[in-house]
Amino acid sequence: MSQNSEFHISEGDLIPSPTTYYLAQKYLGNGSYGMVIQCRNVTTGETVALKIIQSLENIDCAQEEEVILQNMKKLHSDRFNIVNLHESFFYKEHYCLVFELLDMDLQKFRQISPGQHLQLKQIRPILQQLATALDFMNSAGIIHADLKPDNIMLVDHVRQPLKVKVIDFGISCDDPEEMIGETLQTLWYRSPEILCEDRFSGNIDVWSLGCIAAELSMGTPLFPAKDEKDLMGQIAFAIKDPQHEGHLLPHAFWPRYWMEGRFMGNHPVWTEDDQAEYCDLQGFMDLMKQMLMMSQYDRITPNRILQHPFITMSHLQGSFKNSLYLKSCEDLMDICQDQSSEDEGPGEQVILQMSLNRESSSSTARPAKEASKVNVKSGNRPEVSKVRRCEQLAAARKGTSGKTGPNQSKRMRERHDPSSIFNPSRKKRHMGPAGMRDSKAKVRRSERLAAIRKVASGQTGPIRLKRMREEDDSVGQNRFVARRRIELAL
């Protein structure tokens, strides 16, 4: 079963853990980290996914991921579309993580769908669940930093259609100031602030979510760049178009294109369902624009996504009450209700306590402007998520609502021309010799691993984790040259 000649696991092997035995059933996949095997817990009978980490470097990352997941699990992260981690242990000097068994990733699901793309009514519940997960992570002070279709799993595409969960927190961080200049996010889903090694917040995940939504709709990646230089060029070319007004949106999403190419060609006479679908498309485009704002301070927040008309369907419910299209959309959105309809119980109380203890500087993003280009019936007020209600109550109790620290206030006032994110006149406060960055990263890594050992031995409480990737000198120089060329072009 195993693909590694030095470490072999066969079907039927028993893998011991401190709490039970796992019966190996079949091989699921592998990667640079190691392998994933489907197993059965012989005590409970539950089928799980056993992730076996094989390299020492990846073991460090896996242990950091475990601490993040365990801390979020205490806040009932499983209610907010986050993968559930059962336990961890060592087996034959290899580190093992036991996760709930999920179905397939979003990339594979898109590829097996008709036309290799999803319909808007399929994209909506996926966006709702992912925004719920990001809203929860914002409240927990966690930035995923690697959101992509491969890291979004369907729970069961047959019995629970479109039910998804976020996985792989290997490079997640809770202190963005310490991660400035590090390589985060997969290239095609990398935000402008990460490209420019600028200060960033949880809104880098919103940018990735916008790229994912576009890919699900179009059937192809939004920015299929070869490298950072190519990605910067594609972004720089897109923002030169004055009609984009600071956001990125390819011509495939323009209303006229869709009207002529998708609707008028197939529907010479528009029915109520056709009109409802086209109105839905306009709502989707408006949300896309807000997720793909160049300035992170203008980018929509996860909570605002949950309140957007495309998600709440308020733009359809008022004008197309008898539409079969609306009915089918509502049926698909029912899969999101199991989380929102749960009893508040201890989960929300824990999140409230977490919000009370959060630093006021953990969020630097401004709320994006309300969706003004979509016809919304004012009678339908979107429901505010549980997490945001906790944050508002926490702020009211502390008496700090609307207040920020001096550094945060300064950053929140930085509302500049979107193209200036590539402006060479901007001061690179964090730039320095690549060797110096590597040296500091090694020191932080040593400190972090020492802290993890203390947590494992029970000598200290929860710690703030920092996932730091080291770049060699040549990669750093290539990034600088690519960025400089884009700056000169602008």
Residue pairs with C-beta under 8 A, 6 or more apart in sequence:
1 8
1 9
1 10
1 11
1 13
1 24
1 26
1 27
1 37
2 8
2 9
2 10
2 27
2 35
3 27
3 30
3 35
4 35
4 54
7 52
7 54
7 92
7 94
9 15
9 24
9 37
9 52
10 24
11 24
11 25
11 26
12 23
12 24
13 23
13 24
14 21
14 22
14 23
14 24
14 42
15 21
15 22
15 23
15 24
15 39
15 50
15 91
15 96
16 22
16 91
17 87
17 89
17 91
17 96
17 98
18 87
18 89
19 43
19 87
20 41
20 42
20 43
20 44
21 41
21 42
21 43
22 39
22 40
22 41
22 42
22 48
22 50
22 98
23 39
23 40
23 42
24 37
24 38
24 39
24 50
25 37
25 38
25 39
25 40
25 47
26 37
26 38
27 35
27 36
27 37
27 38
28 35
28 36
28 37
28 38
28 49
29 35
29 36
30 36
32 55
32 58
33 51
33 53
33 54
33 55
33 58
33 61
33 62
33 170
34 51
34 52
34 53
34 54
34 55
34 58
34 94
35 51
35 52
35 54
36 49
36 50
36 51
36 52
37 49
37 50
37 52
38 47
38 48
38 49
38 50
38 101
39 47
39 48
39 49
39 50
39 98
40 46
40 47
40 48
41 47
41 48
47 101
48 86
48 98
48 99
48 100
48 101
49 98
49 99
49 100
49 101
49 102
50 96
50 97
50 98
50 99
51 62
51 96
51 97
51 98
51 99
52 91
52 94
52 95
52 96
53 59
53 62
53 94
53 95
53 96
53 97
54 94
59 95
60 445
60 449
61 170
61 171
61 467
62 88
62 95
62 97
62 170
63 88
63 95
63 452
64 170
64 448
64 452
64 465
64 467
65 97
65 168
65 169
65 170
65 172
66 85
66 88
66 97
67 452
67 455
67 462
67 463
67 465
68 142
68 169
68 172
68 174
68 465
69 77
69 82
69 83
69 85
69 169
70 85
71 140
71 462
72 82
72 136
72 137
72 140
72 142
73 84
73 85
74 350
75 136
75 140
75 347
75 350
75 351
75 354
76 346
76 347
76 350
76 351
77 84
77 136
77 140
78 84
79 339
79 342
79 347
80 132
80 133
80 135
80 136
80 339
80 387
81 129
81 130
81 132
81 133
81 136
81 164
81 165
81 166
81 339
82 133
82 136
82 137
82 165
82 166
83 99
83 100
83 102
83 153
83 165
83 166
83 167
84 99
84 100
85 97
85 98
85 99
86 98
86 99
86 100
87 98
88 95
88 96
88 97
88 98
89 95
89 96
90 96
99 167
102 153
102 154
102 155
102 165
102 167
103 153
103 154
103 155
103 156
103 157
104 153
104 154
104 157
105 149
105 150
105 151
105 152
105 153
105 154
106 126
106 149
106 150
106 152
106 153
106 154
106 164
106 212
106 216
107 149
107 150
109 154
109 157
110 116
110 117
110 118
110 149
110 215
110 216
110 219
113 122
115 219
116 219
117 216
117 217
117 218
117 219
118 126
118 216
118 217
120 217
120 277
120 280
120 281
120 284
121 280
121 325
121 328
121 329
121 332
122 162
122 216
122 332
123 213
123 216
123 217
123 284
124 310
124 311
124 313
124 329
124 332
124 333
125 162
125 332
125 333
125 335
125 336
126 152
126 162
126 164
126 216
127 209
127 213
127 287
127 305
127 310
127 311
128 306
128 311
128 333
128 336
129 163
129 164
129 165
129 336
129 339
130 147
130 152
130 164
130 166
130 209
130 212
131 209
131 302
131 303
131 305
131 306
131 311
132 302
132 306
132 336
132 339
132 385
133 165
133 166
134 144
134 202
134 205
134 206
134 209
134 302
134 305
135 301
135 302
135 303
135 306
135 385
135 387
135 388
136 351
136 387
137 143
137 144
137 202
137 205
138 202
138 301
138 302
138 303
138 362
138 363
138 387
139 351
139 354
139 355
139 358
139 387
139 390
139 391
140 351
140 354
141 174
141 358
141 359
141 362
142 169
142 172
142 173
142 174
142 202
143 172
143 173
143 174
143 176
143 200
143 201
143 202
143 204
143 205
144 151
144 166
144 169
144 172
144 205
145 171
145 172
145 173
145 179
145 184
145 185
145 204
145 205
145 467
146 168
146 170
146 171
146 172
146 184
146 185
146 186
147 166
147 185
147 189
147 205
147 208
147 209
147 212
148 186
148 188
148 189
148 208
148 212
149 212
149 215
149 216
150 168
150 186
151 166
151 167
151 168
152 164
152 165
152 166
152 167
152 212
153 164
153 165
153 166
153 167
154 160
154 162
154 163
154 164
155 163
155 164
155 165
156 163
160 335
161 332
161 335
162 332
162 335
163 335
170 467
171 184
171 467
171 469
172 465
172 467
173 179
173 184
173 465
173 466
173 467
174 464
174 465
174 466
175 464
175 466
176 199
176 200
176 201
177 199
178 444
178 466
178 468
179 200
179 466
179 467
179 468
180 197
180 198
180 199
180 200
180 430
181 197
181 430
181 431
181 437
182 441
182 468
182 469
182 471
183 194
183 469
183 471
183 475
184 190
184 194
184 204
184 469
185 191
185 194
185 204
185 208
187 225
187 227
187 228
187 231
188 211
188 221
188 222
188 223
188 224
188 225
188 231
189 207
189 208
189 211
189 212
190 208
190 228
190 231
191 200
191 203
191 204
191 207
191 208
191 296
192 198
192 207
192 235
192 294
192 296
192 421
192 422
193 199
193 200
193 204
193 296
193 421
194 200
194 204
195 228
195 231
195 232
195 235
195 483
196 421
196 422
196 483
197 428
197 430
197 431
197 479
198 421
198 426
199 364
199 411
200 296
201 296
201 363
201 364
201 365
202 302
202 363
202 365
203 296
203 299
203 301
203 365
204 296
205 302
206 291
206 299
206 300
206 301
206 302
206 305
207 291
207 292
207 296
207 299
209 291
209 305
210 222
210 288
210 291
210 292
211 221
211 222
211 223
211 292
213 284
213 287
213 288
213 291
214 222
214 250
214 253
214 288
214 292
215 221
215 222
217 253
217 284
218 250
218 252
218 253
222 248
222 250
223 231
223 234
223 235
225 231
225 233
225 234
227 478
227 482
228 478
228 479
228 482
228 483
229 478
229 481
229 482
229 485
229 486
232 422
232 482
232 483
232 485
232 486
233 486
233 489
235 248
235 294
236 419
236 422
236 486
236 489
236 490
238 244
238 248
238 249
238 250
239 246
239 248
239 294
239 418
239 419
240 419
246 293
246 294
246 295
246 298
246 417
246 418
247 289
247 290
247 292
247 293
247 294
247 418
248 292
248 294
249 285
249 288
249 289
249 292
251 257
253 285
253 288
255 281
255 282
255 285
258 278
258 281
259 278
263 270
263 274
263 277
263 278
267 274
270 278
272 320
272 322
272 323
272 325
273 323
273 324
273 325
275 320
276 316
276 319
276 320
276 323
276 325
276 326
277 325
279 315
279 316
279 319
279 320
279 374
279 375
280 310
280 315
280 316
280 325
280 329
282 315
282 373
282 374
283 308
283 309
283 310
283 315
283 316
283 371
283 374
284 310
286 308
286 309
286 310
286 371
286 373
286 374
287 300
287 305
287 308
287 310
287 311
287 371
290 299
290 300
290 304
290 308
290 368
290 369
290 371
291 299
291 300
291 305
292 299
293 299
293 300
293 368
293 418
294 418
294 419
294 421
295 414
295 415
295 416
295 418
295 421
296 364
296 365
297 364
297 365
297 366
297 411
297 412
297 414
297 415
298 366
298 368
298 369
298 415
298 418
299 365
299 368
300 308
300 367
300 368
301 365
301 367
301 368
303 384
303 385
303 387
303 388
304 367
304 368
305 311
306 382
306 383
306 384
306 385
307 382
307 383
307 384
308 371
308 382
309 315
309 371
309 374
309 376
309 382
310 371
310 374
311 382
312 380
312 382
312 383
313 326
313 329
313 330
313 333
314 376
314 377
314 380
314 382
315 374
315 375
315 376
315 377
316 323
316 325
316 326
316 329
317 326
317 377
317 380
318 377
318 379
318 380
319 375
319 377
320 326
340 383
340 385
340 386
344 386
348 386
348 390
351 386
351 387
351 390
352 390
352 393
352 394
355 390
355 391
355 393
355 394
356 394
356 397
356 398
358 394
360 400
360 403
360 404
360 405
360 408
361 404
361 405
361 407
361 408
364 408
364 411
364 412
366 412
366 415
392 401
395 401
395 402
404 412
419 490
420 426
422 483
422 486
422 487
422 490
423 487
423 490
424 484
424 487
424 488
434 471
434 472
434 473
434 476
434 477
435 473
437 471
437 476
438 470
438 471
438 472
438 473
441 468
441 469
441 470
442 470
444 466
444 468
445 468
448 463
448 465
448 466
448 468
451 460
451 463
452 463
454 460
454 463
455 461
455 462
455 463
471 479
